[in-house]
Structure formats: C-alpha cells, structure tokens
C-alpha cells in the first residue's frame, strides 16, 4: 500500500533535492502540506506533491513509494547479498560489473546511491565519483566507496575525493544497508 502523506525527507528523495529545499518550498507556500501539531515536522499529501511536481515539470518517476534505487558496481559481491538487498522492501537494486555498464545503467536507472568497488585503481574510482557528481541528472546521487583494508587515512582521502560514505569489504547485508542508509541521511 502506497503512503498518502510524506515527510520532507521522503519528498526530498522523490524529487532528488535536499530536505532543506523541500522545507523552503513548504515555508514559502509553493508546496502545500501541514505541520504536525506541537512539533516543527512537516507533512505533504501525495496528491499535493504530484500537483507541485507537474506544475514545475518535474518527472513523476520518483513517486514509487519512496523506494531507494541502489546501483552496485562490483563484480565481487555475492549474488545472495544482492538478492537479499533486493528483497528489502524499500530498495530497488541493479548491478554492474564495470564502469561502462554502470554508466549505461545509471543513465536509465537514475540511482539514489551508487556503491562503487574501489580496487587497486583508486584514481579511476575518484574520476568516476567526480563524473557522477558533475552529471546533471546524477548530481544528487550519493556514492559509497567499497574498499578492502579500509583505514581512517584511506577513508579521509576518499572523502576529499568526493565519496559520501565508505564501507569495508567484504561486507554483510547489515553493513551494506547501514552504509546505504547513512548515505541517504545526507539527502534526508
């Protein structure tokens, strides 16, 4: 069953913007909704969001119930892990084994999160991350680096290269979900 009322974080995911942008739309009256009595929390009815998106020529493809689209670019991830993540209700998952496939899939799939295997070629990975951030349709996509032998200095370097989160390889389903959720918190 699809929700009838959304939080600002959910609207931000759907519209591919930051939550503060949704709050500004709400506060200026562009996006109609209501506040929860006794709190500052805002709620937006789905029908009002649809009207807003149509009025501003925004694609409605994000209205899939707040599903988080995850693209995993890694040939080493066990299929059982991918399958398990796909069965978590709020995730839609696609995989790519190399950068070429990832580029084609990202154009069509428009992921919210890209989990990118950082092998020995960290320079190429930094370039891929930068290209994702510069692409107009993917600029709100968060990039998670999957790294073998992750240490604090490597994590700091990856953050300066533009990666939003890091996860140590090999990782479990729980660790992958946590990394994806942490990256989504940067949006919502």
C-alpha distance (Angstrom), angle and dihedral (degrees) to the residues before:
residue distance angle dihedral
X1 . . .
X2 3.79 . .
X3 3.80 119.7 .
X4 3.80 119.5 -106.8
X5 3.83 95.7 -158.2
X6 3.81 127.1 40.9
X7 3.80 136.4 -161.2
X8 3.80 121.3 -125.1
X9 3.82 88.5 -105.7
X10 3.79 91.6 55.0
X11 3.81 91.3 47.2
X12 3.81 89.1 49.3
X13 3.83 90.8 54.3
X14 3.79 91.9 47.7
X15 3.82 93.8 47.8
X16 3.83 94.7 38.1
X17 3.80 93.6 -124.3
X18 3.79 136.0 115.9
X19 3.83 117.9 -86.8
X20 3.80 90.4 -117.4
X21 3.82 87.9 61.0
X22 3.81 89.9 55.2
X23 3.80 89.3 48.0
X24 3.82 89.9 52.9
X25 3.81 91.1 49.6
X26 3.81 88.5 50.7
X27 3.82 96.1 44.3
X28 3.82 93.0 48.8
X29 3.81 91.9 48.9
X30 3.80 95.7 -114.5
X31 3.80 91.7 116.6
X32 3.80 114.1 41.4
X33 3.77 122.7 -142.0
X34 3.78 140.3 110.6
X35 3.77 141.9 -99.2
X36 3.79 123.0 -115.6
X37 3.84 106.1 -109.5
X38 3.78 111.5 -104.0
X39 3.81 94.4 15.5
X40 3.78 141.1 69.4
X41 3.80 92.8 -121.5
X42 3.78 116.3 124.3
X43 3.81 127.6 -148.2
X44 3.78 126.8 -163.1
X45 3.82 122.2 -160.2
X46 3.81 111.8 -130.5
X47 3.81 92.9 -125.2
X48 3.83 90.2 55.9
X49 3.81 90.2 48.3
X50 3.81 91.2 51.4
X51 3.82 91.0 50.2
X52 3.82 90.2 48.8
X53 3.80 92.6 48.4
X54 3.80 92.3 48.9
X55 3.82 92.0 47.4
X56 3.80 89.8 53.3
X57 3.84 96.0 41.9
X58 3.79 92.3 -115.9
X59 3.82 117.7 158.4
X60 3.80 112.6 -105.3
X61 3.81 93.5 -149.2
X62 3.81 90.4 101.8
X63 3.81 91.2 65.9
X64 3.76 93.5 91.9
X65 3.77 94.7 123.5
X66 3.79 96.1 -77.6
X67 3.79 93.6 -61.6
X68 3.78 114.4 172.2
X69 3.81 112.1 -133.6
X70 3.81 111.6 -144.9
X71 3.81 124.7 -170.6
X72 3.80 114.1 -164.9
X73 3.80 113.8 -160.9
X74 3.77 103.3 -167.3
X75 3.80 132.4 106.1
X76 3.84 92.0 -160.2
X77 3.81 100.0 62.8
X78 3.81 112.6 110.4
X79 3.80 113.0 -114.1
X80 3.81 89.2 -129.7
X81 3.81 89.8 62.6
X82 3.83 92.1 49.6
X83 3.78 90.4 47.3
X84 3.81 92.0 48.9
X85 3.82 91.8 50.6
X86 3.81 90.1 47.9
X87 3.80 89.1 56.2
X88 3.80 92.2 56.4
X89 3.81 100.1 101.1
X90 3.79 99.4 -131.3
X91 3.83 97.2 51.1
X92 3.76 131.6 80.7
X93 3.80 108.3 -168.4
X94 3.79 133.4 -162.2
X95 3.80 127.3 174.1
X96 3.77 135.7 -151.0
X97 3.77 128.4 -173.0
X98 3.79 97.9 -153.5
X99 3.78 142.9 15.9
X100 3.80 94.9 -96.6
X101 3.80 93.0 55.6
X102 3.80 89.8 42.8
X103 3.80 91.5 55.4
X104 3.79 93.0 51.5
X105 3.81 93.1 45.3
X106 3.82 93.3 45.4
X107 3.82 91.6 54.7
X108 3.79 91.4 55.4
X109 3.83 101.9 29.8
X110 3.84 98.1 40.9
X111 3.81 95.0 -155.2
X112 3.78 123.7 -151.0
X113 3.81 89.7 -149.8
X114 3.81 131.4 28.3
X115 3.80 116.6 -164.6
X116 3.81 104.3 -158.3
X117 3.79 123.4 -166.8
X118 3.78 108.8 -131.7
X119 3.77 105.3 -153.7
X120 3.76 125.7 171.0
X121 3.81 89.5 -57.6
X122 3.80 98.8 76.2
X123 3.82 91.5 156.0
X124 3.83 91.6 61.7
X125 3.80 90.2 47.9
X126 3.81 91.0 52.8
X127 3.80 88.7 51.4
X128 3.81 91.5 50.5
X129 3.81 90.8 49.1
X130 3.81 91.0 50.2
X131 3.82 92.0 49.3
X132 3.81 90.9 51.2
X133 3.82 90.8 51.6
X134 3.82 91.9 47.8
X135 3.83 95.8 48.0
X136 3.82 109.4 100.1
X137 3.82 95.3 -137.8
X138 3.82 94.1 43.9
X139 3.80 102.3 39.1
X140 3.82 91.6 109.1
X141 3.80 92.5 48.0
X142 3.79 113.1 113.3
X143 3.80 118.4 -137.3
X144 3.80 121.5 -146.7
X145 3.81 117.7 -164.3
X146 3.82 114.8 -141.2
X147 3.80 105.4 -155.2
X148 3.78 136.3 179.9
X149 3.82 112.5 -137.1
X150 3.80 94.3 13.8
X151 3.78 112.7 -168.7
X152 3.83 132.1 169.9
X153 3.82 94.5 -97.7
X154 3.81 91.7 51.0
X155 3.80 89.7 46.6
X156 3.82 91.0 51.8
X157 3.82 91.4 48.7
X158 3.81 91.9 50.2
X159 3.81 90.7 49.4
X160 3.81 90.5 54.3
X161 3.81 88.5 49.8
X162 3.80 90.0 58.2
X163 3.80 104.4 -96.1
X164 3.79 112.1 144.3
X165 3.81 97.6 -154.6
X166 3.80 139.8 2.1
X167 3.79 131.2 -144.0
X168 3.81 126.9 -169.6
X169 3.81 117.7 -122.5
X170 2.92 131.1 -97.2
X171 3.78 94.3 41.5
X172 3.79 135.8 179.3
X173 3.80 127.3 -129.9
X174 3.81 89.6 -102.5
X175 3.82 91.5 52.6
X176 3.81 91.8 46.7
X177 3.81 92.2 49.6
X178 3.82 89.8 48.4
X179 3.83 92.1 51.0
X180 3.81 91.3 48.3
X181 3.81 92.0 47.4
X182 3.81 91.4 47.6
X183 3.81 89.8 51.6
X184 3.82 90.5 47.6
X185 3.81 89.3 52.3
X186 3.79 86.2 65.4
X187 3.80 87.0 62.6
X188 3.79 99.1 36.0
